[in-house]
Amino acid sequence: AMDRSLASMPEAAATQRREVLELRGKQEEQELEQMRRAQGGTKAEEQVGRTSGDANWREQRGELGANAEAKAKALELSEQGLACVSTGSS
């Protein structure tokens, strides 16, 4: 998307803009990581992808989780929901 938005700009301006956007992205990622650390990490229920709705629908939208473990847990908990995760870790 970024390359398409820069396509109409002169090359020098596009290169400069790309560098600015990449730097901003790195800074935002660092801020997000700092915020996560300050909040004490993620909760158990945040380690699992979405558990409601059709599995195919969630898969198409990338809502099953960020990794294979989260996806497996989301599918496992599809019938139960997250209540058993949050009560189990307290």
Contacts in CASP RR format, 6 or more apart in sequence:
PFRMAT RR
TARGET T0000
AUTHOR 0000-0000-0000
METHOD contacts of the structure
MODEL  1
AMDRSLASMPEAAATQRREVLELRGKQEEQELEQMRRAQGGTKAEEQVGR
TSGDANWREQRGELGANAEAKAKALELSEQGLACVSTGSS
2 18 0 8 1.000
2 21 0 8 1.000
6 14 0 8 1.000
6 17 0 8 1.000
6 18 0 8 1.000
7 14 0 8 1.000
9 17 0 8 1.000
36 42 0 8 1.000
43 86 0 8 1.000
43 89 0 8 1.000
44 85 0 8 1.000
44 86 0 8 1.000
44 88 0 8 1.000
44 89 0 8 1.000
45 82 0 8 1.000
45 85 0 8 1.000
45 86 0 8 1.000
47 70 0 8 1.000
47 73 0 8 1.000
47 85 0 8 1.000
48 65 0 8 1.000
48 70 0 8 1.000
48 73 0 8 1.000
48 74 0 8 1.000
48 77 0 8 1.000
48 82 0 8 1.000
48 85 0 8 1.000
49 58 0 8 1.000
49 63 0 8 1.000
49 64 0 8 1.000
49 65 0 8 1.000
49 66 0 8 1.000
49 70 0 8 1.000
49 71 0 8 1.000
49 73 0 8 1.000
49 74 0 8 1.000
50 58 0 8 1.000
50 63 0 8 1.000
50 64 0 8 1.000
50 65 0 8 1.000
50 74 0 8 1.000
51 74 0 8 1.000
51 77 0 8 1.000
51 78 0 8 1.000
51 80 0 8 1.000
51 81 0 8 1.000
51 82 0 8 1.000
52 78 0 8 1.000
52 81 0 8 1.000
53 78 0 8 1.000
55 64 0 8 1.000
55 75 0 8 1.000
55 78 0 8 1.000
58 64 0 8 1.000
58 74 0 8 1.000
64 70 0 8 1.000
64 71 0 8 1.000
64 74 0 8 1.000
64 75 0 8 1.000
65 71 0 8 1.000
65 74 0 8 1.000
73 85 0 8 1.000
77 84 0 8 1.000
77 85 0 8 1.000
END
